[in-house]
Every structure is written in structure tokens, then in C-alpha cells.
Amino acid sequence: QVQLVESGGGLVQAGGSLRLSCAASGRIFSIITMGWYRQAPGKQRELVATLTIPGSTNYADSVKGRFTISRDNTKNTVYLQMNSLKPEDTAVYYCYGSRLSGTRYDYWGQGTQVTVSS
């Protein structure tokens, strides 16, 4: 099992910045991918950014150039630095982790609300 705990959400004005954190615990040694998804009211959950253990990153087109995903291996934590926030970035942000042990296991955090006011 892997446990993911997010923090860092909140209310910010358009153009502002926030940093989300996701601390992983449990069977983290076999994690292959971590990332962030988000879900706005009435919309499907969508990918924001992912980071594979070798270090490759992937971003949604809507956040490229504004968001940066990174990790601190010493703290087993993944971060999402969000700059130049827009009202359309308002959503619940979920941390995601994928572990490979014969088969793939997906894990989700509880979510953290990000609200960007215009």
C-alpha cells in the first residue's frame, strides 16, 4: 500500500502562486510515477502533470510554462509549483501515485482545493 497526503491548497488571486505538496509513505520503493490531477465542478478529472522515477515529466497543455512538478527524494515528497494562476485552474487537486509490483497499482490522495479568484 501507498499513502499520499496532499497539502498547500487555498485561495489565491489570479496571477498569484501556490505550491502543492504530496508526501508519500508505505511501499514507496516500487513507485514508478507520481503526479497531479485535478477535477473542477461538473468536469472529469484531468491530468495536470506527472513525473516518472527516471525523471521525465509530462504536462497538460493548459499548464505548460506555468506549473512545475518536482520531487524531493529525501522527503518522499512531490511538489507542484503553480504560477500565473488563472480562475480556470480552480479545482480539487489530487496527488497520484503508481506502483509496479508484478501488476500496476494506482493510488490517490484525498484532494486539496485550489480556488483562484478573478
Backbone hydrogen bonds, N-H to C=O, Kabsch-Sander energy under -0.5 kcal/mol:
donor,donor_aa,acceptor,acceptor_aa,energy
3,Q,25,S,-2.8
5,V,23,A,-2.0
7,S,21,S,-1.9
10,G,113,Q,-1.1
12,V,115,T,-2.6
14,A,117,S,-2.5
15,G,85,L,-3.2
16,G,13,Q,-2.3
18,L,82,M,-2.1
20,L,80,L,-2.5
21,S,7,S,-2.9
22,C,78,V,-2.0
23,A,5,V,-2.5
24,A,22,C,-0.5
24,A,76,N,-3.0
25,S,3,Q,-2.0
27,R,1,Q,-3.2
28,I,26,G,-2.2
30,S,27,R,-0.9
31,I,28,I,-1.6
32,I,98,S,-3.1
33,T,98,S,-1.4
34,M,51,L,-2.5
35,G,96,Y,-2.4
36,W,49,A,-3.2
37,Y,94,Y,-2.6
38,R,46,E,-2.5
39,Q,92,V,-2.1
43,K,40,A,-2.3
46,E,38,R,-3.1
48,V,36,W,-2.7
49,A,36,W,-1.8
50,T,58,N,-2.3
51,L,34,M,-3.2
52,T,56,S,-2.6
53,I,32,I,-2.4
55,G,52,T,-1.7
58,N,50,T,-1.9
60,A,48,V,-2.5
63,V,60,A,-1.7
64,K,60,A,-1.0
66,R,63,V,-2.3
67,F,63,V,-2.3
68,T,81,Q,-2.2
70,S,79,Y,-1.8
72,D,77,T,-2.9
73,N,71,R,-0.5
75,K,72,D,-1.1
76,N,72,D,-0.7
77,T,72,D,-1.8
78,V,22,C,-2.4
79,Y,70,S,-3.0
80,L,20,L,-2.3
81,Q,68,T,-2.9
82,M,18,L,-3.3
82,M,80,L,-0.6
83,N,66,R,-2.0
83,N,81,Q,-0.6
84,S,15,G,-0.6
85,L,16,G,-2.4
89,D,86,K,-2.3
90,T,87,P,-1.8
91,A,114,V,-2.0
92,V,39,Q,-2.3
93,Y,91,A,-0.6
93,Y,112,T,-3.1
94,Y,37,Y,-3.1
96,Y,35,G,-2.7
97,G,107,Y,-2.2
98,S,33,T,-2.6
99,R,105,Y,-3.0
100,L,30,S,-2.3
101,S,99,R,-0.6
101,S,103,T,-2.7
103,T,101,S,-1.5
105,Y,99,R,-3.1
107,Y,97,G,-2.9
109,G,95,C,-2.1
112,T,93,Y,-2.1
114,V,91,A,-2.7
115,T,10,G,-2.8
117,S,12,V,-2.5
117,S,115,T,-0.6
